[in-house]
Amino acid sequence: MNDSPTNAAEFTVSEISVALKRTVEDAFGHVRVRGEISGYRGPHSSGHAYFALKDERARIEAVVWRGTFSRLKIKPEEGMEVIAQGKLTTYPGSSKYQIVIDSLEPAGAGALMALLEERKRKLAAEGLFDEMRKAPLPYLPRVIGVVTSPTGAVIRDILHRISDRYPLHIVVWPVRVQGETAGPEVANAVSGFNGLPPGAGRPDIIIVARGGGSLEDLWGFNDEAVVRAVAASQIPVISAVGHETDWTLIDLAADRRAPTPTGAAEMAVPVKAELEATLASLAARHAGAISRAGERKRQALRAAARALPSADQLLALPRRRFDEAAARLGRGLQVNVDSKRLRLRGLRLTTVALERRLGEARRAVALAATRMPGAQDALLRERRTGLAAAFARLGLDPLLRRVKTARENLSGLARRRDRALALTIEQRRNSLAHTERLLVSMSYKSVLDRGFALVSDAKGRPVKRAAGLASGDQVSLRFADAAADAVIVGGERPKARKPHPPREKPGPAGQGSLFE
């Protein structure tokens, strides 16, 4: 044991750890690290994500804080090769150094394609791309919903094409079509259209459209949330993302895929002029067919009339037979009267003959009276024998079995009724809860909860612009918890705006401009 004194300074463990942390952070700062994600099990319950980056010879721990994780364009996946950008630091609790990741991107287009293929295989295995589940497009929709950017050329092309072919009502759900939030916004738009009740602007067809671009530009439409939202849509969806050569996962999940946004508009509506021409042609063919059918019937009737004999020809033979019968009638009546007279003269009615017939009738009645009791007994015995045989065939056991079977069937029907009633109540409860959540999300009160206030004038009308107020006006301020009155003091009128350039040609009747 060496007890010799030394001039080396002493440090605590915490001091050494802090010094190392400062040295690592000052020496490296922000770095870009390329490696393969290892040990990723999804975000922690706190929202942070912990994993490691490795290559053939080394490994470095990595962490993504919760706020950064929600903004990542590419979410980490096990085995993905990525380029991570962040700050090197140390973790004193385990004497390890790590990288705190600020952004994450695939390591080149090859890795992005590999990720796309892996996601495609996963979703295809779940049946989201099956042709059997895809719905047909309605032939004549009343409302079309478009999910796209409201400021690009895509929406103008769609509006112009639909206006030329078949003008109808169009509802645009504005979204970003590029960037980190593009995927969630498109998924929310498709789900939002499906959540609308019938008659409240709910579209019959949804068009998801975007112009062309690179794989990175179109990556938002490969998002898993977008694919699942389109696959679950009860409204038919047309995908018009990119040009004809661009393919994304939403194209495989949609009910129809259009090569361009203009092609999507052509798929959604027919040409009104062609429909009118076809209808006019069918009406003319219908009128001609009715006319020709009537003429054929008239010709057939004339031919049948010419083939029928005249009335005189039809009545000639019956008239002759009638005349001959009338000529024979007088002679026949005379002969009949003579024969009846002769028979009456030969008939002799005496008392002895009547008594003899009366005696014969009495003897027949007495014989029938003596035979009646025996016949009655025989009939009763036959009926008793038949009833006994029928009772022996039926018995009590078959009746009891039939009663038991009927009771079991009745009990089964009662159970099925109870299950159906419970299922119906649960479905109605879920639908009501979904509608309530949608109502809350669309209410202005959720905006007040975030710190905003609703300004109303003395008549209770909302004030949207400062130009509508003057000094001394009384207003009412509505907060999230209560309302308060206020008086406008001072303030400046907003400067007059420069005149707008000439507006473009308005769309179809009833459809306002989206760019005013």
C-alpha positions as CSV (number, residue, x, y, z in Angstrom):
1,M,0.0,0.0,0.0
2,N,1.4,3.4,-1.1
3,D,0.8,6.1,1.5
4,S,3.1,8.7,-0.2
5,P,1.5,12.2,-0.4
6,T,0.4,13.5,-3.9
7,N,-0.6,16.9,-5.3
8,A,-3.4,15.4,-7.6
9,A,-6.7,17.1,-7.1
10,E,-9.7,15.1,-5.8
11,F,-13.1,15.1,-7.7
12,T,-16.4,13.7,-6.7
13,V,-18.2,11.4,-9.1
14,S,-20.7,14.1,-9.9
15,E,-18.0,16.6,-10.7
16,I,-16.3,14.1,-13.1
17,S,-19.6,13.3,-14.7
18,V,-20.4,17.0,-15.2
19,A,-16.9,17.7,-16.6
20,L,-17.2,14.8,-19.1
21,K,-20.7,16.0,-20.1
22,R,-19.5,19.5,-20.8
23,T,-16.4,18.3,-22.7
24,V,-18.5,16.0,-25.0
25,E,-21.1,18.7,-25.7
26,D,-18.5,21.4,-26.3
27,A,-16.3,19.2,-28.5
28,F,-19.0,17.7,-30.8
29,G,-22.2,19.9,-30.5
30,H,-24.6,18.9,-33.3
31,V,-23.6,15.9,-35.4
32,R,-25.1,13.7,-38.1
33,V,-24.8,10.0,-37.4
34,R,-25.6,7.2,-39.8
35,G,-26.5,3.8,-38.4
36,E,-29.1,1.0,-38.0
37,I,-31.9,1.4,-35.4
38,S,-31.6,-1.4,-32.8
39,G,-33.7,-2.2,-29.7
40,Y,-36.6,0.0,-30.6
41,R,-39.9,-1.0,-28.9
42,G,-42.0,2.0,-29.6
43,P,-42.4,5.2,-27.5
44,H,-42.2,4.9,-23.7
45,S,-45.3,5.6,-21.6
46,S,-43.8,9.1,-21.0
47,G,-43.8,9.7,-24.8
48,H,-40.0,9.6,-25.1
49,A,-38.4,7.0,-27.4
50,Y,-35.2,5.1,-26.4
51,F,-33.1,2.9,-28.8
52,A,-29.6,2.6,-30.2
53,L,-27.8,3.3,-33.4
54,K,-25.2,0.7,-34.5
55,D,-23.0,-0.4,-37.4
56,E,-20.6,-3.3,-37.8
57,R,-18.3,-2.3,-35.0
58,A,-19.9,0.1,-32.6
59,R,-23.1,1.1,-30.9
60,I,-24.4,4.4,-29.5
61,E,-27.5,5.0,-27.3
62,A,-30.1,7.4,-28.7
63,V,-33.1,9.2,-27.3
64,V,-35.9,11.2,-28.9
65,W,-37.9,13.4,-26.5
66,R,-41.6,13.4,-26.7
67,G,-42.0,16.9,-28.3
68,T,-39.5,16.0,-31.0
69,F,-41.0,12.5,-31.6
70,S,-44.4,14.0,-32.7
71,R,-42.7,16.2,-35.3
72,L,-40.5,13.5,-36.9
73,K,-41.2,13.0,-40.6
74,I,-40.0,9.4,-40.5
75,K,-40.9,7.4,-37.3
76,P,-38.2,5.0,-36.1
77,E,-38.6,1.3,-36.9
78,E,-36.5,-1.7,-35.8
79,G,-33.7,-2.4,-38.3
80,M,-34.1,0.8,-40.4
81,E,-30.9,2.5,-41.6
82,V,-31.2,6.2,-40.9
83,I,-29.3,9.4,-40.6
84,A,-29.9,11.0,-37.2
85,Q,-29.1,14.6,-36.5
86,G,-28.8,15.8,-32.9
87,K,-26.5,16.6,-30.0
88,L,-24.0,14.3,-28.3
89,T,-24.2,14.3,-24.5
90,T,-23.7,11.9,-21.6
91,Y,-26.0,10.3,-19.1
92,P,-24.3,10.4,-15.7
93,G,-26.7,7.9,-14.2
94,S,-25.1,5.0,-16.1
95,S,-21.8,6.6,-17.3
96,K,-22.9,6.4,-21.0
97,Y,-22.8,8.8,-23.8
98,Q,-25.8,9.2,-26.1
99,I,-27.2,11.3,-28.9
100,V,-30.3,13.4,-28.4
101,I,-32.0,13.2,-31.8
102,D,-33.6,16.3,-33.3
103,S,-34.4,14.9,-36.8
104,L,-34.4,11.5,-38.5
105,E,-34.3,10.6,-42.2
106,P,-33.7,7.4,-44.1
107,A,-30.2,6.8,-45.2
108,G,-30.7,7.5,-49.0
109,A,-33.5,6.7,-51.5
110,G,-32.7,3.0,-51.3
111,A,-33.6,2.9,-47.6
112,L,-36.8,4.9,-48.3
113,M,-37.8,2.4,-51.0
114,A,-37.0,-0.5,-48.6
115,L,-39.2,1.1,-46.0
116,L,-42.0,1.7,-48.5
117,E,-41.9,-1.9,-49.7
118,E,-41.9,-3.2,-46.1
119,R,-44.9,-1.0,-45.3
120,K,-46.6,-2.1,-48.5
121,R,-46.2,-5.8,-47.6
122,K,-47.5,-5.2,-44.1
123,L,-50.7,-3.4,-45.2
124,A,-51.3,-5.8,-48.0
125,A,-51.2,-8.7,-45.5
126,E,-54.0,-7.0,-43.6
127,G,-56.1,-6.9,-46.8
128,L,-56.2,-3.2,-47.2
129,F,-55.4,-3.4,-50.9
130,D,-57.9,-6.2,-51.8
131,E,-60.0,-5.5,-54.9
132,M,-63.1,-7.1,-53.3
133,R,-63.4,-4.4,-50.7
134,K,-63.3,-1.5,-53.1
135,A,-66.6,0.2,-53.8
136,P,-67.9,1.4,-57.2
137,L,-68.2,5.1,-57.9
138,P,-71.7,6.6,-58.1
139,Y,-72.7,7.5,-61.6
140,L,-74.2,10.9,-60.9
141,P,-72.9,12.3,-57.5
142,R,-74.5,15.4,-56.0
143,V,-71.6,16.6,-53.9
144,I,-67.8,16.0,-54.4
145,G,-65.3,16.4,-51.6
146,V,-61.7,17.4,-52.6
147,V,-58.8,17.0,-50.2
148,T,-55.9,19.1,-51.5
149,S,-54.1,22.4,-51.1
150,P,-56.5,25.3,-51.7
151,T,-53.8,27.5,-53.3
152,G,-52.2,25.2,-55.9
153,A,-53.0,24.6,-59.6
154,V,-54.5,21.2,-58.7
155,I,-57.8,22.5,-57.2
156,R,-58.1,24.9,-60.2
157,D,-57.8,22.1,-62.7
158,I,-60.4,20.0,-60.8
159,L,-62.9,22.9,-60.5
160,H,-62.4,23.8,-64.2
161,R,-62.8,20.3,-65.4
162,I,-65.9,19.5,-63.4
163,S,-67.5,22.8,-64.4
164,D,-66.9,22.0,-68.1
165,R,-68.3,18.4,-67.8
166,Y,-71.1,18.4,-65.2
167,P,-71.3,21.5,-62.8
168,L,-72.2,20.4,-59.2
169,H,-71.4,21.3,-55.6
170,I,-67.8,20.9,-54.5
171,V,-66.6,20.9,-50.9
172,V,-62.8,21.5,-50.4
173,W,-61.0,20.3,-47.3
174,P,-57.8,22.3,-47.3
175,V,-54.6,20.4,-46.3
176,R,-50.9,20.5,-46.7
177,V,-49.8,18.1,-49.4
178,Q,-46.1,18.2,-48.5
179,G,-44.1,18.1,-45.3
180,E,-44.3,16.4,-41.9
181,T,-47.9,17.2,-41.2
182,A,-49.3,16.2,-44.7
183,G,-50.1,12.6,-43.8
184,P,-52.0,13.3,-40.6
185,E,-53.9,16.2,-42.2
186,V,-55.0,14.1,-45.2
187,A,-56.1,11.3,-42.9
188,N,-58.1,13.7,-40.7
189,A,-59.7,15.2,-43.8
190,V,-60.9,11.8,-45.1
191,S,-62.2,10.8,-41.7
192,G,-63.8,14.2,-41.3
193,F,-65.8,13.8,-44.5
194,N,-67.0,10.4,-43.4
195,G,-68.0,11.8,-40.1
196,L,-70.4,14.4,-41.6
197,P,-74.1,13.4,-41.3
198,P,-76.1,13.0,-44.6
199,G,-77.5,16.3,-45.9
200,A,-74.8,18.4,-44.1
201,G,-72.4,18.7,-47.0
202,R,-71.4,15.0,-46.9
203,P,-69.9,14.2,-50.3
204,D,-70.7,11.2,-52.5
205,I,-67.1,11.0,-53.8
206,I,-63.8,12.0,-52.2
207,I,-60.9,13.1,-54.4
208,V,-57.4,13.2,-52.8
209,A,-55.2,15.1,-55.2
210,R,-51.7,16.5,-55.4
211,G,-49.3,17.4,-58.2
212,G,-46.2,15.5,-59.1
213,G,-42.9,15.4,-57.2
214,S,-40.1,13.2,-55.9
215,L,-40.5,10.3,-53.6
216,E,-39.7,12.5,-50.6
217,D,-42.3,15.1,-51.7
218,L,-45.0,12.4,-52.0
219,W,-44.0,10.6,-48.8
220,G,-46.9,11.9,-46.8
221,F,-49.3,9.9,-49.0
222,N,-47.4,6.7,-48.0
223,D,-48.2,7.4,-44.4
224,E,-49.8,4.4,-42.7
225,A,-52.5,6.6,-41.1
226,V,-53.5,7.9,-44.6
227,V,-53.8,4.4,-46.0
228,R,-55.9,3.2,-43.1
229,A,-58.2,6.2,-43.3
230,V,-58.8,5.7,-47.1
231,A,-59.3,1.9,-46.7
232,A,-61.9,2.5,-43.9
233,S,-63.7,5.3,-45.8
234,Q,-67.4,4.5,-46.3
235,I,-67.4,7.1,-49.2
236,P,-65.7,6.0,-52.4
237,V,-62.2,7.6,-52.7
238,I,-60.3,8.5,-55.9
239,S,-56.6,8.9,-55.6
240,A,-55.0,11.5,-57.9
241,V,-51.5,11.9,-56.4
242,G,-48.7,12.9,-58.7
243,H,-48.4,12.1,-62.4
244,E,-49.3,8.8,-64.2
245,T,-45.8,7.3,-63.3
246,D,-46.0,8.3,-59.6
247,W,-47.3,5.6,-57.3
248,T,-48.0,5.8,-53.6
249,L,-49.7,3.5,-51.1
250,I,-52.9,5.6,-51.1
251,D,-53.3,4.6,-54.8
252,L,-53.5,0.9,-53.7
253,A,-56.0,1.6,-50.9
254,A,-58.3,3.9,-52.8
255,D,-61.3,2.7,-54.7
256,R,-60.1,4.2,-58.0
257,R,-56.7,5.6,-59.0
258,A,-56.5,8.5,-61.5
259,P,-53.3,9.3,-63.5
260,T,-53.8,13.0,-62.9
261,P,-56.1,15.3,-60.9
262,T,-57.8,16.2,-64.2
263,G,-58.4,12.5,-64.8
264,A,-59.9,12.2,-61.3
265,A,-62.4,14.9,-62.2
266,E,-63.3,13.0,-65.4
267,M,-63.8,9.8,-63.5
268,A,-66.0,11.5,-60.9
269,V,-68.6,13.1,-63.2
270,P,-69.9,12.3,-66.8
271,V,-70.2,14.8,-69.6
272,K,-73.6,16.6,-69.2
273,A,-73.8,17.4,-73.0
274,E,-73.2,13.7,-73.8
275,L,-75.9,12.6,-71.4
276,E,-78.4,15.1,-72.8
277,A,-77.5,13.9,-76.4
278,T,-77.9,10.2,-75.3
279,L,-81.2,11.0,-73.6
280,A,-82.5,12.8,-76.7
281,S,-81.4,9.8,-78.9
282,L,-83.1,7.3,-76.5
283,A,-86.3,9.4,-76.5
284,A,-86.4,9.5,-80.3
285,R,-85.7,5.8,-80.5
286,H,-88.5,5.2,-77.9
287,A,-91.0,7.3,-79.8
288,G,-90.0,5.5,-83.1
289,A,-90.4,2.1,-81.5
290,I,-93.8,3.0,-80.1
291,S,-94.9,4.2,-83.5
292,R,-93.6,1.1,-85.3
293,A,-95.2,-1.2,-82.8
294,G,-98.6,0.6,-83.2
295,E,-98.4,0.3,-87.0
296,R,-97.6,-3.4,-86.8
297,K,-100.6,-4.0,-84.4
298,R,-102.9,-2.1,-86.8
299,Q,-101.7,-4.1,-89.8
300,A,-102.1,-7.4,-87.9
301,L,-105.7,-6.3,-86.9
302,R,-106.6,-5.5,-90.5
303,A,-105.2,-8.9,-91.6
304,A,-107.2,-10.7,-88.9
305,A,-110.3,-8.7,-89.9
306,R,-110.0,-9.7,-93.5
307,A,-109.6,-13.4,-92.6
308,L,-112.8,-13.5,-90.4
309,P,-116.1,-14.4,-92.1
310,S,-119.0,-11.9,-92.3
311,A,-121.9,-11.9,-89.9
312,D,-124.3,-13.4,-92.5
313,Q,-121.8,-16.3,-93.1
314,L,-121.5,-16.9,-89.4
315,L,-125.3,-16.9,-88.8
316,A,-126.4,-18.8,-92.0
317,L,-126.1,-22.3,-90.5
318,P,-127.7,-21.5,-87.1
319,R,-130.5,-19.7,-88.9
320,R,-131.2,-22.7,-91.0
321,R,-131.2,-25.1,-88.0
322,F,-133.6,-22.7,-86.2
323,D,-136.0,-22.6,-89.2
324,E,-136.0,-26.5,-89.4
325,A,-136.6,-26.8,-85.7
326,A,-139.4,-24.3,-85.8
327,A,-141.0,-26.3,-88.7
328,R,-140.9,-29.5,-86.6
329,L,-142.0,-28.0,-83.4
330,G,-145.8,-27.9,-84.1
331,R,-145.9,-31.5,-85.2
332,G,-143.8,-32.7,-82.3
333,L,-146.0,-31.0,-79.8
334,Q,-149.1,-32.7,-81.3
335,V,-147.5,-36.1,-81.2
336,N,-146.4,-35.7,-77.6
337,V,-149.9,-34.6,-76.5
338,D,-151.4,-37.6,-78.2
339,S,-149.0,-40.1,-76.5
340,K,-149.7,-38.6,-73.1
341,R,-153.4,-38.8,-73.7
342,L,-153.2,-42.5,-74.6
343,R,-151.1,-43.3,-71.5
344,L,-153.6,-41.5,-69.3
345,R,-156.5,-43.4,-70.7
346,G,-154.7,-46.7,-70.0
347,L,-154.0,-45.9,-66.4
348,R,-156.6,-47.3,-63.9
349,L,-156.6,-45.9,-60.3
350,T,-158.4,-48.2,-57.8
351,T,-158.6,-48.4,-54.0
352,V,-157.1,-51.9,-53.9
353,A,-154.0,-50.7,-55.9
354,L,-153.5,-47.8,-53.6
355,E,-153.8,-50.0,-50.5
356,R,-151.3,-52.4,-51.9
357,R,-148.7,-49.7,-52.5
358,L,-149.3,-48.3,-49.1
359,G,-148.7,-51.7,-47.5
360,E,-145.4,-52.1,-49.4
361,A,-144.2,-48.7,-48.1
362,R,-145.1,-49.6,-44.5
363,R,-143.2,-52.9,-44.7
364,A,-140.1,-51.1,-46.1
365,V,-140.3,-48.6,-43.2
366,A,-140.6,-51.4,-40.6
367,L,-137.7,-53.2,-42.0
368,A,-135.5,-50.1,-42.0
369,A,-136.5,-49.5,-38.3
370,T,-135.5,-53.0,-37.3
371,R,-132.1,-52.6,-39.1
372,M,-131.3,-49.1,-37.7
373,P,-130.1,-50.0,-34.1
374,G,-127.6,-52.6,-35.5
375,A,-126.3,-50.2,-38.1
376,Q,-125.9,-47.5,-35.4
377,D,-124.0,-49.8,-33.1
378,A,-121.7,-50.9,-35.9
379,L,-121.0,-47.2,-36.8
380,L,-120.2,-46.4,-33.2
381,R,-117.8,-49.4,-32.9
382,E,-116.1,-48.3,-36.2
383,R,-115.6,-44.8,-34.9
384,R,-114.3,-46.0,-31.5
385,T,-111.8,-48.3,-33.2
386,G,-110.6,-45.4,-35.4
387,L,-110.2,-43.1,-32.5
388,A,-108.2,-45.7,-30.5
389,A,-105.9,-46.3,-33.4
390,A,-105.3,-42.6,-33.8
391,F,-104.6,-42.1,-30.1
392,A,-102.2,-45.0,-30.2
393,R,-100.3,-43.5,-33.1
394,L,-100.1,-40.1,-31.4
395,G,-99.6,-40.9,-27.8
396,L,-98.5,-38.5,-25.1
397,D,-94.7,-38.7,-25.7
398,P,-94.7,-37.2,-29.2
399,L,-96.9,-34.4,-27.9
400,L,-94.6,-33.7,-25.0
401,R,-91.5,-33.8,-27.2
402,R,-93.2,-31.3,-29.6
403,V,-94.1,-29.0,-26.6
404,K,-90.5,-29.2,-25.3
405,T,-89.0,-28.4,-28.7
406,A,-91.4,-25.5,-29.1
407,R,-90.3,-24.2,-25.6
408,E,-86.6,-24.5,-26.5
409,N,-87.1,-22.7,-29.8
410,L,-89.0,-19.9,-28.0
411,S,-86.2,-19.6,-25.4
412,G,-83.6,-19.4,-28.2
413,L,-85.6,-16.7,-29.9
414,A,-85.9,-14.7,-26.7
415,R,-82.1,-14.9,-26.2
416,R,-81.4,-13.8,-29.7
417,R,-83.9,-10.9,-29.2
418,D,-82.1,-9.8,-26.1
419,R,-78.7,-9.9,-27.8
420,A,-79.9,-8.0,-30.8
421,L,-81.5,-5.4,-28.6
422,A,-78.3,-5.0,-26.6
423,L,-76.2,-4.8,-29.7
424,T,-78.5,-2.1,-31.2
425,I,-78.4,0.0,-28.0
426,E,-74.6,-0.3,-28.0
427,Q,-74.3,0.8,-31.6
428,R,-76.7,3.7,-31.0
429,R,-74.7,4.7,-27.9
430,N,-71.4,4.6,-29.9
431,S,-72.9,6.7,-32.7
432,L,-74.2,9.2,-30.2
433,A,-70.8,9.4,-28.4
434,H,-69.1,9.9,-31.8
435,T,-71.5,12.7,-32.7
436,E,-71.0,14.4,-29.4
437,R,-67.2,14.3,-29.8
438,L,-67.6,15.8,-33.3
439,L,-69.8,18.5,-31.9
440,V,-67.4,19.4,-29.1
441,S,-64.4,19.5,-31.6
442,M,-66.3,21.9,-33.9
443,S,-67.7,24.1,-31.1
444,Y,-66.2,27.5,-30.6
445,K,-66.0,26.8,-26.9
446,S,-62.8,24.7,-27.5
447,V,-61.2,27.8,-29.0
448,L,-62.1,29.8,-25.8
449,D,-60.4,27.1,-23.7
450,R,-57.1,27.9,-25.4
451,G,-57.1,31.5,-24.2
452,F,-59.2,33.3,-26.9
453,A,-62.2,35.4,-26.3
454,L,-65.5,36.1,-28.3
455,V,-66.2,39.8,-28.8
456,S,-69.9,40.8,-29.3
457,D,-71.4,44.2,-29.8
458,A,-74.3,45.7,-27.7
459,K,-76.9,43.8,-29.8
460,G,-75.1,40.5,-29.2
461,R,-73.7,40.2,-32.7
462,P,-70.1,38.8,-33.1
463,V,-67.5,41.5,-34.0
464,K,-65.1,40.0,-36.6
465,R,-63.0,43.1,-37.4
466,A,-61.8,46.3,-35.6
467,A,-63.3,48.4,-38.4
468,G,-66.7,47.7,-37.0
469,L,-65.9,49.4,-33.6
470,A,-65.5,53.0,-32.5
471,S,-64.2,54.6,-29.3
472,G,-66.9,54.4,-26.6
473,D,-68.7,51.4,-28.1
474,Q,-69.8,48.9,-25.5
475,V,-68.8,45.3,-26.1
476,S,-69.2,42.0,-24.4
477,L,-66.2,39.6,-23.9
478,R,-67.0,36.0,-23.7
479,F,-64.3,33.8,-22.0
480,A,-64.2,30.1,-21.4
481,D,-65.6,30.4,-17.8
482,A,-67.7,33.6,-17.9
483,A,-68.6,36.9,-19.8
484,A,-67.5,40.5,-19.0
485,D,-68.5,43.9,-20.4
486,A,-66.0,46.4,-21.8
487,V,-65.8,49.8,-23.5
488,I,-63.7,50.6,-26.5
489,V,-61.1,53.3,-25.7
490,G,-58.9,54.8,-28.4
491,G,-57.7,52.6,-31.2
492,E,-57.0,53.3,-34.8
493,R,-59.0,52.4,-37.8
494,P,-57.3,49.9,-40.1
495,K,-55.7,51.4,-43.1
496,A,-57.7,51.0,-46.4
497,R,-56.6,48.0,-48.4
498,K,-55.4,48.2,-51.9
499,P,-57.9,47.2,-54.5
500,H,-57.9,43.6,-55.3
501,P,-56.9,42.5,-58.8
502,P,-59.7,41.4,-61.1
503,R,-61.2,38.2,-59.9
504,E,-61.3,35.1,-62.0
505,K,-64.3,33.8,-63.7
506,P,-66.7,32.4,-61.0
507,G,-67.5,28.8,-60.8
508,P,-70.8,27.1,-61.3
509,A,-74.0,28.6,-59.7
510,G,-74.2,28.0,-56.0
511,Q,-70.4,27.4,-55.6
512,G,-68.5,30.3,-54.1
513,S,-64.9,31.1,-55.1
514,L,-62.2,29.5,-52.9
515,F,-59.6,32.2,-53.6
516,E,-61.3,35.5,-52.6
